[in-house]
Amino acid sequence: MTKAKKKTSNPGILHFLVSRAFLLNVVLAVVAFLLLVWLTLWGISRYSRHAESQTVPDLTGLVSSDAAALLDRAGLELSVIDSTFQNDVRPMTVISQDPPSGARVKGGRTIYVVVNRKEPPPTEIPYIEVGTSYLSVVEILESRGLKLGNISYRPFQYKDVFIEMRIQGKPGVPKPGTKVAKGSKVDLVLGNGLGDTKVEVPDLIGLTYYEAINLIQLKELNVGTVIASGAISDTIDAFIVRQFPPSGADQYINMGSMLDIWISDSAPDLFQDEENID
């Protein structure tokens, strides 16, 4: 008689699947997975700031340090990319910005600004020929960053043409190439077109250059070409040794005309003696 074999089942696997240890491991794995996903998303969000959007504040008129502090509170950064100079703007304040105020940007975005310089950069006094038109003079001055100041008139053959200029706050007529601050105001002397009025030609021979200039202006005339006879140590104290047109009885020229003068370190009598020896 054969015995029937008993069917035996393996309860080990089923028992493990419902065991507390397995369930705990599953829970821990799920928690670890969720934590990993959260950390990944948080890192991406912090790096790219996709989840944040900031309104760019208005930085115009703020000094750069205050602008940087304001942006820092908004989660933004400041970068000064350039500087310029404007007389009517406080030094080191923001003049312009990019992106503009009110724009929506991601957190951490850099805002680029242009600030006003502490001191104006230098520029050179341009050479302007006597007789240049007023409009051309203004264009030349503006191209050098200079501003138009006061305008006065002096007798001259032609109207509204350049005679001379002066820098406000500085004595004398500046030489071309002189360094001045950008934004400086330039006063102009223009011709008034009264060229038909006759004046007597003054006698300049023997006068110093400074004395001759004053006399020429007193006669409502203008200095033309200044020619040096030999080396000149000091133009202001140099002597006038020749002039054109020459002075003399019944020598008249139009008011506003130009007088050409020759200057020398030697007085006219010494100058003549040297010519006779030669």
C-alpha positions in Angstrom: 0.0 0.0 0.0 1.5 3.2 -1.1 1.2 6.3 1.0 -0.1 9.4 -0.6 2.5 12.2 -0.8 1.6 15.3 1.1 1.7 18.5 -0.9 3.9 20.9 1.0 4.1 24.7 0.4 7.0 27.1 1.1 5.6 29.7 3.5 9.1 31.5 3.7 8.6 34.0 0.8 5.1 34.9 1.6 6.0 35.3 5.2 8.9 37.6 4.3 6.7 39.8 2.0 4.3 40.5 4.9 7.0 40.8 7.4 7.6 44.0 9.3 11.2 44.2 8.1 10.3 44.1 4.4 7.6 46.7 4.8 10.0 48.9 6.7 12.6 48.6 3.9 9.9 49.5 1.3 8.9 52.5 3.3 12.5 53.6 3.7 13.1 53.1 -0.1 10.1 55.2 -1.0 11.1 58.0 1.4 14.7 57.9 0.1 13.4 58.1 -3.5 11.0 61.0 -2.7 13.8 62.8 -0.8 16.2 62.4 -3.8 13.5 63.8 -6.2 12.9 66.7 -3.9 16.6 67.5 -3.5 17.0 67.3 -7.3 14.1 69.7 -7.9 15.3 72.0 -5.2 18.8 72.1 -6.6 17.5 72.8 -10.1 15.2 75.5 -8.8 18.0 77.2 -6.8 20.4 77.1 -9.7 18.1 78.3 -12.5 15.6 80.2 -10.4 12.8 78.9 -12.6 10.4 79.0 -9.7 11.1 82.7 -8.9 10.4 85.9 -10.7 11.4 89.4 -9.5 10.4 92.9 -10.6 13.5 95.0 -11.4 13.4 98.1 -9.1 14.2 101.6 -10.4 17.9 102.4 -9.7 18.1 105.8 -11.4 19.5 108.4 -9.1 20.8 106.0 -6.5 24.5 105.8 -5.7 26.0 102.5 -6.8 26.3 101.1 -3.2 22.6 101.8 -2.5 21.6 100.3 -5.8 23.6 97.1 -5.0 21.9 96.8 -1.6 18.4 97.3 -3.1 19.1 94.6 -5.7 20.5 92.2 -3.1 17.3 92.4 -1.1 15.4 91.6 -4.3 17.6 88.6 -5.0 19.3 90.4 -7.9 22.9 91.4 -8.6 24.5 94.7 -9.8 27.2 95.2 -12.4 28.6 98.6 -13.4 29.5 98.3 -17.1 30.3 102.0 -18.0 30.5 105.5 -16.7 29.8 108.9 -18.3 29.6 112.5 -17.0 26.7 114.8 -16.8 27.0 118.2 -15.0 23.4 118.1 -13.7 23.6 114.6 -12.2 25.0 113.7 -8.7 28.4 111.9 -9.0 28.4 108.1 -8.8 24.7 107.8 -9.2 23.0 105.4 -11.7 22.1 107.1 -15.0 20.7 104.1 -16.9 20.0 100.4 -16.3 19.3 97.3 -18.3 16.8 95.6 -17.9 14.7 98.7 -17.2 12.7 99.2 -14.0 9.5 97.2 -13.9 10.8 94.3 -16.0 10.2 90.8 -14.7 13.3 88.7 -14.5 14.5 85.5 -12.8 16.0 85.7 -9.4 19.7 86.1 -9.4 19.7 88.0 -12.6 22.4 90.6 -13.1 21.3 94.2 -13.7 23.8 96.3 -15.7 24.0 100.0 -15.0 25.9 103.1 -16.2 26.9 105.6 -13.4 27.9 109.2 -13.4 31.6 109.9 -13.0 33.0 111.8 -10.0 35.1 114.1 -12.3 34.5 115.0 -15.9 37.1 113.6 -18.3 39.4 116.0 -20.0 39.0 117.3 -23.6 41.1 119.7 -25.8 40.2 123.2 -26.9 39.8 122.9 -30.7 41.4 125.2 -33.3 38.7 127.4 -34.9 39.6 129.7 -37.7 38.5 133.3 -37.5 35.5 133.8 -39.7 34.0 130.3 -39.1 30.2 130.4 -39.1 28.4 130.3 -35.7 26.6 127.0 -36.5 29.9 125.3 -37.4 31.5 126.6 -34.2 28.7 125.1 -32.1 29.1 121.7 -33.9 32.9 121.7 -33.2 32.4 122.6 -29.6 29.7 119.9 -29.1 31.9 117.3 -30.7 34.6 118.0 -28.0 32.0 117.7 -25.2 32.0 121.5 -24.6 28.9 123.6 -23.9 28.0 127.0 -25.3 28.1 129.8 -22.8 27.5 133.5 -23.4 27.7 135.2 -26.7 29.0 138.7 -27.3 29.6 140.7 -30.5 32.4 142.8 -31.8 32.7 144.8 -35.0 33.7 142.6 -37.9 33.1 142.6 -41.6 30.8 139.6 -41.4 28.0 138.9 -39.1 27.7 135.9 -36.8 31.1 134.5 -37.5 33.7 133.4 -35.0 36.3 135.9 -33.7 37.5 134.3 -30.4 36.4 132.3 -27.4 37.0 132.1 -23.7 36.5 129.4 -21.1 34.1 130.5 -18.3 36.0 130.9 -15.1 39.4 131.0 -16.8 41.2 134.2 -17.8 42.5 134.9 -21.3 41.9 133.3 -24.7 42.8 129.6 -24.5 45.3 128.1 -26.9 44.1 125.2 -29.2 45.0 121.9 -27.5 44.6 123.3 -24.0 43.1 120.6 -21.7 39.8 121.5 -20.0 37.1 119.5 -18.3 34.4 118.1 -20.5 31.2 120.0 -20.0 33.0 123.3 -19.6 31.1 126.3 -21.0 32.7 128.4 -23.8 31.9 132.0 -24.3 32.0 133.2 -27.9 32.8 136.5 -29.5 31.1 136.8 -32.9 31.2 139.5 -35.6 28.3 141.9 -35.8 28.7 142.7 -39.5 29.5 146.4 -38.9 32.3 146.4 -41.5 31.5 149.7 -43.3 32.4 152.0 -40.4 35.9 153.4 -40.8 38.5 153.7 -38.0 42.0 155.0 -38.0 44.7 152.4 -38.2 46.5 152.4 -34.8 50.3 152.6 -34.5 51.4 149.4 -32.9 55.2 149.6 -33.5 57.1 149.4 -30.3 54.2 148.3 -28.1 54.3 144.9 -26.4 52.0 142.2 -27.7 49.8 142.7 -24.6 49.6 146.4 -25.1 48.9 146.0 -28.8 46.1 143.5 -28.3 44.4 146.0 -25.9 44.7 148.9 -28.3 43.4 146.8 -31.2 40.3 145.8 -29.3 39.9 149.4 -28.1 39.7 150.5 -31.8 37.1 147.8 -32.4 39.5 145.9 -34.6 40.7 142.3 -34.5 44.0 140.5 -34.4 44.9 138.8 -37.6 48.0 136.7 -38.2 50.7 136.9 -35.6 54.2 136.2 -37.1 57.3 135.6 -35.0 60.5 137.2 -36.1 63.1 134.8 -34.6 62.7 132.9 -31.4 60.2 134.3 -28.9 60.8 133.7 -25.2 57.5 135.3 -24.0 54.8 136.2 -26.4 53.0 138.6 -23.9 56.2 140.7 -23.5 57.3 140.5 -27.1 57.5 143.8 -29.1 55.6 144.7 -32.2 58.1 145.3 -35.0 55.8 145.4 -38.0 52.1 145.6 -38.8 49.8 145.4 -41.7 48.0 147.5 -42.7 50.6 150.2 -41.6 49.6 153.2 -39.6 49.9 156.8 -40.9 48.1 159.9 -41.8 44.7 159.2 -43.4 45.2 155.4 -43.0 41.6 154.1 -42.3 40.2 150.6 -42.4 36.7 149.2 -41.8 35.8 148.6 -38.2 36.2 145.0 -37.4 39.0 144.4 -39.8 42.0 142.4 -38.8 45.5 143.6 -38.3 48.5 141.3 -38.9 51.4 141.9 -36.6 55.1 140.8 -36.4 56.6 140.2 -33.0 60.2 139.9 -31.7 62.0 139.6 -28.4 64.0 142.7 -29.5 62.6 146.3 -29.5 62.1 147.8 -33.0 65.2 149.9 -33.0 67.4 146.9 -32.2 65.5 144.9 -34.8 66.2 147.6 -37.4 69.9 147.7 -36.5 70.2 144.0 -36.9 68.5 144.3 -40.4 70.9 147.1 -41.4 73.9 145.0 -40.3 72.6 142.1 -42.4 
